[in-house]
Amino acid sequence: MIQPTDAQRRTIYQARRGLKELDFYIDPYVKNHYLIADAKEQANFEKLLGYEDPDLLLFFLGQAQADDDAVMVLIDKIKRLKHQNHVS
């Protein structure tokens, strides 16, 4: 099992959001993919967490776009992974 660094632990802690709708997507990504993601994806995840919860919810629902294309690519990946795991 991969042991997170202190920086990764902080990111994992920050990933705990106040909205159940966000946790629906973010929790499985953190538990199953974050630690094995490459450094670039982990950095993009940290950027994603910098957005406010209401904005993130709009991004995940497809009602708004983040100003950072890499964040939107990651959101699409997180949604895809969630739906793949949900179907399985």
Residue pairs with C-beta under 8 A, 6 or more apart in sequence:
2 35
2 36
4 12
4 35
8 34
8 35
8 42
11 34
11 42
11 45
11 46
11 49
12 30
12 34
14 46
14 49
15 26
15 27
15 30
15 34
15 45
15 49
16 23
17 23
17 26
17 53
17 56
18 53
19 53
19 56
19 57
21 57
21 60
22 53
22 56
22 57
22 60
24 82
25 60
25 78
25 79
25 82
26 78
28 81
28 82
28 85
29 45
29 78
29 81
29 82
32 81
32 85
33 81
34 42
34 45
37 45
41 74
44 68
44 70
44 71
44 73
44 74
45 74
47 68
47 70
47 71
48 56
48 66
48 71
48 74
48 75
51 59
51 66
51 71
55 64
55 66
58 64
59 65
59 66
59 71
59 72
59 75
60 75
60 78
60 79
65 72
66 72
66 75
